């Protein structure tokens, strides 16, 4: 079934108003009761609406948490990438005539675009540099101190944690989206039948459909 071209928030509000008016507007309530949409039946729709609203709100929360987690990851990533590129350029100058060291530090090729490959390259550089005092001495000539190398390595650890948190939030958000979509589908199906019956119940008073959120041609 094709969902009406309304935002999800607008659709929830339209359904809320429709069910409330079907219960509280005397003429509509009387006509709907006559065809089986009494207080018990309307309560069924309200329960579906409440479940859909809850699923919608939870999905919004999960989406917000995913955005926050990605922002945290991105800030860490950008900070490491910036300092690494500076260190990489300096190391290339130092070892420009030493292909074996360029390979050892993994700085002999192009910077990879994918995160996994980028992380592999960056980790290799700092792991090798921190483990080798000879490398540290040469890097120090261009003002790259061992304390800075250790600091970046610690940042990499934080980046991994931020990345894991982001991926976890993505999974939770996707699951929340599935549940939200299922809730909307169930609500849409119920409301579709509700409107079909309402058109019959109010066929002699079609303008009352406006109170249920349906535009009626004059």
N, C-alpha and C positions, 0 to 999 in steps of 0.2 A: 504494500500500500504506500502511495506517495504521501509524504507528510506535507501539510500546508506550508506555503513559503513564508513562514514566520520564524523569528529567532526562537531559540528554545525558551528563553525567559518570557517572551511575548506569548508563546503558546501556553506556557504554564499559567500565565495571568488570564488569558482568554478562557481556559478551561475552568479556572477557579471562579471567575465571574459567572460563567454559564451554569455551573453546578449550584452556586449560591442563589442565583436568580430563579433557577428551576425549583428551588426549595422554598424561597421566601416571597417570590412574586405570586400573589394569589391566583391570578388567571392562568399563569403558566403552570404553577404547581397543580392546580385542579385538572388541567388538560393532560399533563404528564402522568398524574396518578391514574387517570382513567385508562391509560394504555400500559400500565404496569410500572411506571417510574415513580413509585411512591418514595417515602422517606428512607426506607430500607435500601431500595435500589440506588437512590442518589448517594446514600452513605457508602455504598460499594464504590461508586465513582470517586468519592472524596478520599477514600482509603487509597485507591490507585494513584490519585493525584498527589497525596502526601508522600507515598513511596517514591514517586517520580521526582518530586521536589527534593527529597532527601538524597536520591541518587545523583541528581543534578548538582546539588550543593557539594556533595562529597567529591564529585569529579572536578568541580571548579577548584576545590581545596587542593586536590592532588596535582592538578595542572599548575597551580601557583607554587606548590612545593617543588615541582620539577623545574620550573623557571628559576627559582631561587637556587636550587642545587646546581643548575647549569651555570648560573652567573658566578657562583663560588668557584666552580671548576675552571671557568674561562679566565677569571682574574688570576688564578694560580698559574694556569697554562701560559698566559701572555707574559707574566712576570718572569717565568723560567725561560721562555723562548727568547725574550729580549736579552737577558744576561748571557744565555748560552751562545747566542749569535755573536756577541762581543768577544766572548772567550774563544769561540771557534775561529774568528778572524785573526785574533792574536796568535793562537796556536798554529794556524796555517803559515803565518809569517815566520814563526820560530822554526818550524819543521818543513819549510818550503823545499829544502833540498834533501829531505829524509823520507822517502816514500814508505818505508817500513813503519815509521812512527805516525805518519799520516793515516796509514791503514789501521794501526793499533788503536789510535784515538777515534777512528771512524769519522775522519774529517776529510777524506780524500774524494768523496763524491758530492752529489747534489743533496740539498736538504730534502728529505722525504715529505710528502704532503699528508699521508695518512697518520692518524694519531699513534697507532701502534708502532709503526716504523720510526716515527719521530721520537717516541719515548725510548725505543731501543738505541737509537743513535745518541741521544742525550745521556742516558744512563751509562752507556759504554764510555763516553768521554770522562765523566766525573769518577766513575769507578776506577778507571785506569790511572787517572791523575792523582787521586787520593792514595792509591796503593803504591805509587812510585815516587820516591823523593827526588829522583833525577828529573822527572817531569816537573815536579813542583818548583824546583830550583830554576828551571828554564822559564816557566810561566811567571815566576816572581819577577823576572827581568822586565816584563811588560805589565807589572803591577797587578798580577793575579795571585793573591795570597791564598795559602792553604785554608785559612779560616773562611774565605769566600767560597772555596770549593766545597767545604763541608756544609756551609749554609745552603748552597744550591742543592746538594744531595738531600738535605733534610726537607727542602721545599718539594723535591720530587716525591718523597714519601707522603707528604701532605696532598700532593696532586693526585696520587693514586687513590687515597682515601676519598677525595672529593669526586673523582671519576666514578668510583664504586657507588658512592651515595647518589650521584646523578643517574647512573644506570638503574639503580634500585628504584628510584622515583619514577623513571620512565616506565618500568614494568608495572608499578602500582597505578600509575596514571592510565596506562592502556587497559588494565583490568577494570578500573573504575569507569572508563569510557564504555567498555563492553556492557557493564551492568546498567549504566545510564541509558544506553541505546536500547537495551532490552526493556527497561522500564518505560521509556517513551513509546516503544512499539506496542506494548500492552495497553498503555494509556490511549494511544492513537486509535487502536482497534475498538476500545470501549467507547470512546467519544464519537467515533464514526457511526456506530450503531445508535448512540444517544441522539445524534443529530438527525439520523434517518427517521427515528421515531418522532422526534420533535417536529419535523416538517409535516408529518401526518397529523400529529396532535393539534398543531396550530395552523392547519391548512385554511381555516376560516378566519384566522387572525395572523396572517403572515408577518405583519410588522413586529409582532412580539418576538420573532426570531432575532431581532436586533439585540434584545436583552440577553440573548444567548451567544452573542458574538458573531452572528451571521448577518452579512450585509444583504438586505432585501431590495430588489429593484422596485422603484416606484411604478 
